[in-house]
């Protein structure tokens, strides 16, 4: 079936925010009683829950951490660049009639500030800032109901294992990108239908799905 709706994660997937995210976390971590990220590559090789345990983040601390992190990155949101080639990919997908949306743990305000600065805000039909780190499956199911599109015609694109797990629980196809937070080794072992190593491969997936239809 063709993909009529493509929902993107934001940080790491659409924008190159890894350096900012780690620097921001390390800046706020002492005030929250958490350990800093000292080895980025080691952190990228850990599933999210393992990384949280390593950093001393208990689940009851997550809401405060997310709120503090969102507020801390607000002043930098408009400075984040899209990943190389992503602007052209979004334009091409939009031109093909694909409906595009964003589902992210970041705030809608931060996301829209970045999209406006990169001149791509109009490409997206909706932007959802979902404050729960592990609640995206529920949000995806709500999106499907609101958009009235069959699950098989929805593709969720993310850079973390938790994105892929959310897509699996929501029973929608997923594409894992290797240029974001999680290392390729983790994503390749995930149940994702597609592994993307460069943005242009997304067009190939969409084209192949349309040809099969």
C-alpha positions in Angstrom: 0.0 0.0 0.0 1.2 3.6 -0.7 2.2 5.7 2.3 -0.3 8.6 2.4 0.7 9.9 5.8 4.3 10.2 7.0 4.8 11.1 10.6 8.3 12.3 11.7 10.0 12.4 15.0 11.8 15.7 15.3 15.1 15.7 17.3 17.7 13.6 15.6 15.4 12.7 12.7 14.5 16.0 11.0 17.1 18.2 12.7 20.7 17.7 13.7 20.3 18.3 17.5 22.5 15.6 19.1 25.2 18.0 20.2 22.7 20.6 21.6 20.7 17.8 23.3 23.7 16.3 25.1 25.1 19.7 26.1 21.8 20.9 27.4 21.3 17.7 29.4 24.7 17.9 30.9 24.0 21.5 31.9 20.8 20.7 33.7 21.7 17.3 35.1 23.5 18.5 38.3 20.6 20.5 39.4 18.3 17.5 39.0 20.7 15.1 40.8 21.5 13.1 37.6 24.7 11.9 36.1 26.2 13.6 33.0 26.7 11.9 29.7 30.4 11.5 29.4 30.7 9.1 26.4 28.3 10.0 23.7 29.0 6.9 21.6 28.4 4.6 24.5 25.1 6.4 25.2 24.1 6.0 21.6 24.6 2.2 21.8 22.3 1.8 24.8 18.5 1.3 24.7 16.7 4.2 26.2 15.7 2.5 29.4 19.2 1.3 30.0 20.6 4.8 29.4 18.1 6.3 31.9 19.2 3.8 34.5 22.9 4.6 33.8 22.2 8.3 34.3 20.2 7.7 37.4 16.9 8.8 35.9 14.0 7.1 37.7 10.7 7.1 35.9 9.1 9.4 38.5 11.8 12.0 37.6 11.0 11.9 33.9 8.3 14.6 33.8 10.5 17.1 35.5 13.5 16.3 33.4 11.4 16.7 30.2 9.9 20.0 31.3 13.3 21.3 32.3 15.0 20.1 29.1 12.2 21.6 26.9 12.6 25.0 28.6 16.4 24.9 28.3 16.4 24.4 24.6 13.8 27.0 23.7 16.3 29.8 23.1 18.3 27.6 20.7 15.3 26.0 18.8 15.4 28.4 15.8 19.2 27.8 15.4 18.9 24.0 14.8 19.6 23.0 11.1 17.8 20.4 9.2 19.8 17.3 8.4 21.5 17.8 5.0 19.1 16.9 2.2 16.0 16.9 4.4 14.6 20.2 3.1 14.5 18.7 -0.5 13.1 15.5 0.7 10.2 17.2 2.5 9.5 19.3 -0.6 9.4 16.3 -2.8 7.2 14.3 -0.5 4.8 17.2 -0.2 4.8 17.6 -3.9 3.8 14.0 -4.4 0.7 14.5 -2.2 2.0 12.8 1.0 0.5 14.3 4.1 3.3 15.1 6.6 3.2 15.5 10.4 5.5 15.6 13.4 5.1 13.7 16.7 7.9 14.5 19.2 8.7 14.6 22.8 9.9 18.2 22.3 7.4 21.0 22.6 5.3 22.3 19.7 6.6 25.8 20.3 10.2 24.7 19.9 9.5 22.6 16.9 7.6 25.3 15.1 10.3 27.9 15.8 12.8 25.6 14.1 10.6 24.8 11.2 9.9 28.5 10.6 13.6 29.3 10.7 14.3 26.6 8.2 11.4 27.7 5.9 9.6 24.3 6.0 6.7 24.9 8.5 4.1 24.9 5.7 5.1 21.4 4.6 3.5 19.9 7.8 -0.2 19.4 8.3 0.3 19.1 12.1 2.9 19.3 14.8 2.3 17.4 18.1 4.6 17.9 21.1 3.9 14.9 23.3 5.3 15.3 26.8 5.7 11.6 27.6 8.9 9.9 26.7 7.3 6.5 26.3 3.8 7.4 25.3 4.0 7.8 21.5 2.1 4.7 20.6 -1.0 6.2 22.2 -0.4 9.4 20.3 0.1 7.6 17.0 -3.2 5.8 17.4 -5.0 9.1 18.1 -3.4 10.6 14.9 -4.6 7.7 12.8 -8.2 8.1 14.1 -8.1 11.8 13.5 -6.6 11.6 10.0 -8.9 8.7 9.0 -6.1 6.8 7.2 -5.5 3.1 7.4 -2.6 2.0 9.5 -0.9 0.4 6.6 -0.7 3.7 4.8 1.0 5.5 7.7 4.8 5.5 8.1 6.4 6.7 11.3 10.1 7.9 10.9 12.3 8.1 14.0 15.9 7.9 15.2 15.4 6.0 18.5 14.5 2.5 19.5 11.5 3.9 21.5 10.2 5.4 18.3 10.3 2.0 16.6 8.7 0.3 19.6 5.9 2.9 19.5 5.2 2.3 15.9 5.1 -1.5 16.5 2.6 -1.0 19.4 0.5 1.3 17.3 0.7 -1.3 14.4 2.1 1.2 11.8 5.1 0.6 9.6 8.3 2.3 10.8 11.5 3.7 9.3 14.6 4.0 11.6 17.2 6.6 10.6 20.8 6.0 11.5 21.9 9.6 11.5 20.1 10.5 14.8 20.6 9.5 18.5 20.6 5.7 18.5 23.5 3.9 16.8 22.8 1.8 13.7 23.6 -1.4 15.6 20.6 -1.0 17.9 18.3 0.1 15.1 19.3 -2.8 12.8 18.2 -5.2 15.5 14.9 -3.5 16.0 11.6 -4.6 14.4 11.6 -1.6 12.0 10.4 -2.3 8.4 13.0 0.1 7.0 16.5 1.2 8.0 17.6 4.5 6.4 21.2 5.6 6.2 20.6 8.8 4.3 17.4 10.9 3.8 17.2 10.2 0.1 16.3 6.6 0.9 13.0 7.8 2.3 11.9 8.7 -1.3 12.9 5.3 -2.5 10.7 3.7 0.2 7.7 5.8 -0.7 8.2 5.2 -4.4 8.4 1.5 -3.9 5.3 1.4 -1.8 3.4 3.3 -4.5 4.6 1.0 -7.2 3.5 -2.1 -5.3 0.0 -0.6 -5.1 
